[in-house]
Amino acid sequence: MRPPFVIVIIGVALSGCHGRDAGRGSAGAADSGFAGVQRRGAVVMGVNQYTSRHVFEPLPDGGRIELQRGVDDSAGVAQIRRHMQLIARQFGAGDFHLPGVVHDREVPGTRIMAERRAAISYSVESLPLGGAVRVRSGDSLAVQAIHEFLAFQRQDHHASARRDS
């Protein structure tokens, strides 16, 4: 196991030892699954998930994963951009370990995305308050898997499918 994964796994384990997450509120407390995703996501992504906004947008040739801070936080914005670079590299290599850690299970679509990694491209975009990864493929099976991946992410993160939502 490579050292960064050890750090992530230890961080996720330790994050469960802290009390209520800042900003969780009663809606998060009632949904322990969502709270777990938020807690593990904060460790893996390096920013508070309750004060950040995800978008998982399906597009005809793949999709777009966006994460932006909802508060003025230059360090958080820089961290999101580093995270987007990391996942673009890992996903491009067929490594979907980090989404598995965040969601505490294999994420739908990732098996086919790993198998079809040569037919999928990932590019990173900087956004004013974070970053995005644009996922593209001309392979219909890969696009279907990307859409499954995005739909699952959208549901588990209680996120939007569009930037303007």
C-alpha positions as CSV (number, residue, x, y, z in Angstrom):
1,M,0.0,0.0,0.0
2,R,1.4,3.4,-0.9
3,P,1.9,5.9,1.9
4,P,-0.8,8.4,0.7
5,F,-3.5,5.8,1.0
6,V,-2.3,4.9,4.5
7,I,-2.7,8.5,5.5
8,V,-6.2,8.7,4.0
9,I,-7.3,5.4,5.7
10,I,-5.9,6.6,9.1
11,G,-7.6,10.0,8.6
12,V,-10.9,8.4,7.8
13,A,-10.7,6.1,10.8
14,L,-9.8,9.0,13.1
15,S,-12.5,11.3,11.7
16,G,-15.1,9.0,13.1
17,C,-13.7,9.7,16.6
18,H,-14.7,13.4,16.6
19,G,-18.2,14.6,17.7
20,R,-20.6,16.4,15.5
21,D,-19.2,17.9,12.3
22,A,-19.3,21.7,12.2
23,G,-22.3,22.9,10.3
24,R,-24.0,19.5,10.1
25,G,-27.3,20.6,11.5
26,S,-30.3,18.4,12.1
27,A,-30.7,17.2,8.5
28,G,-27.2,15.7,8.5
29,A,-27.7,14.2,12.0
30,A,-30.8,12.4,10.8
31,D,-28.9,10.9,7.8
32,S,-25.9,9.0,9.2
33,G,-25.0,7.7,5.7
34,F,-24.8,11.2,4.4
35,A,-22.9,12.4,7.5
36,G,-20.4,9.6,6.9
37,V,-19.9,10.6,3.3
38,Q,-19.4,14.2,4.4
39,R,-16.9,13.2,7.1
40,R,-14.9,10.8,4.9
41,G,-15.1,13.3,2.0
42,A,-13.6,16.1,4.1
43,V,-10.6,13.8,4.9
44,V,-10.1,12.7,1.3
45,M,-10.7,16.0,-0.4
46,G,-9.2,18.2,2.4
47,V,-12.1,20.7,2.7
48,N,-15.3,20.9,4.7
49,Q,-18.0,19.3,2.7
50,Y,-20.8,21.2,4.4
51,T,-19.3,24.5,3.2
52,S,-18.5,23.2,-0.3
53,R,-20.7,22.5,-3.3
54,H,-20.5,19.5,-5.6
55,V,-21.9,19.3,-9.1
56,F,-22.0,16.0,-11.0
57,E,-23.1,16.9,-14.5
58,P,-23.8,14.2,-17.1
59,L,-22.9,15.3,-20.7
60,P,-23.4,13.5,-24.0
61,D,-19.7,12.6,-24.2
62,G,-19.2,11.9,-20.5
63,G,-19.6,14.5,-17.8
64,R,-18.1,17.0,-15.4
65,I,-17.3,16.8,-11.7
66,E,-17.1,20.2,-9.9
67,L,-16.3,21.1,-6.4
68,Q,-16.2,24.7,-5.2
69,R,-16.0,26.3,-1.8
70,G,-19.1,28.2,-0.6
71,V,-17.1,30.5,1.7
72,D,-14.1,32.8,1.2
73,D,-11.2,30.3,1.6
74,S,-8.1,30.6,-0.6
75,A,-6.4,27.7,1.1
76,G,-9.5,25.5,0.5
77,V,-9.7,26.6,-3.2
78,A,-6.0,25.6,-3.6
79,Q,-6.7,22.2,-1.9
80,I,-9.7,21.5,-4.2
81,R,-7.5,22.2,-7.2
82,R,-4.9,19.8,-6.0
83,H,-7.5,17.2,-5.3
84,M,-9.0,17.6,-8.8
85,Q,-5.5,17.1,-10.3
86,L,-5.0,14.0,-8.2
87,I,-8.3,12.4,-9.1
88,A,-7.8,13.2,-12.8
89,R,-4.4,11.3,-12.7
90,Q,-5.7,8.4,-10.6
91,F,-8.9,8.0,-12.7
92,G,-6.9,8.2,-15.9
93,A,-4.8,5.3,-14.5
94,G,-8.0,3.3,-13.7
95,D,-7.6,3.9,-9.9
96,F,-10.9,4.6,-8.2
97,H,-9.8,3.9,-4.7
98,L,-10.6,7.4,-3.3
99,P,-14.3,7.4,-4.3
100,G,-14.5,4.0,-2.6
101,V,-13.1,5.4,0.6
102,V,-15.5,8.4,0.5
103,H,-18.5,6.2,-0.1
104,D,-17.3,3.2,1.9
105,R,-18.1,0.9,-1.0
106,E,-17.4,0.3,-4.7
107,V,-18.9,3.1,-6.6
108,P,-21.1,2.1,-9.6
109,G,-19.6,2.6,-13.0
110,T,-16.0,2.5,-11.7
111,R,-15.3,-1.1,-12.7
112,I,-16.1,-0.3,-16.4
113,M,-14.4,3.1,-16.2
114,A,-11.2,1.3,-15.1
115,E,-11.5,-1.4,-17.8
116,R,-12.1,1.3,-20.5
117,R,-9.6,3.8,-19.1
118,A,-7.8,4.0,-22.5
119,A,-11.1,5.3,-24.0
120,I,-11.7,8.0,-21.4
121,S,-9.9,11.3,-21.0
122,Y,-9.8,13.6,-18.0
123,S,-8.9,17.3,-18.0
124,V,-8.8,19.6,-15.0
125,E,-10.4,23.1,-15.0
126,S,-9.8,25.9,-12.4
127,L,-12.9,27.6,-11.2
128,P,-13.1,30.8,-9.2
129,L,-13.8,28.9,-5.9
130,G,-12.4,25.5,-6.8
131,G,-12.0,23.2,-9.7
132,A,-13.6,20.7,-12.0
133,V,-12.7,17.5,-13.9
134,R,-14.1,17.1,-17.4
135,V,-14.6,13.4,-18.3
136,R,-14.9,12.6,-22.1
137,S,-15.2,9.4,-24.1
138,G,-16.4,8.4,-27.5
139,D,-17.0,4.8,-26.2
140,S,-20.8,4.4,-25.5
141,L,-20.2,1.8,-22.8
142,A,-17.7,4.1,-21.1
143,V,-20.1,7.0,-21.3
144,Q,-22.8,4.9,-19.8
145,A,-20.5,3.9,-16.9
146,I,-19.5,7.6,-16.4
147,H,-23.2,8.5,-16.2
148,E,-23.7,5.7,-13.6
149,F,-20.8,7.0,-11.6
150,L,-22.1,10.6,-11.7
151,A,-25.6,9.6,-10.8
152,F,-24.4,7.7,-7.8
153,Q,-22.2,10.6,-6.7
154,R,-25.0,13.1,-7.1
155,Q,-27.3,11.0,-4.9
156,D,-24.8,10.2,-2.2
157,H,-23.4,13.7,-2.0
158,H,-27.0,15.2,-2.2
159,A,-25.6,17.3,-5.0
160,S,-26.8,19.0,-8.2
161,A,-26.6,17.8,-11.8
162,R,-26.0,21.3,-13.2
163,R,-23.8,24.3,-12.4
164,D,-26.7,26.7,-12.3
165,S,-28.9,24.7,-9.9
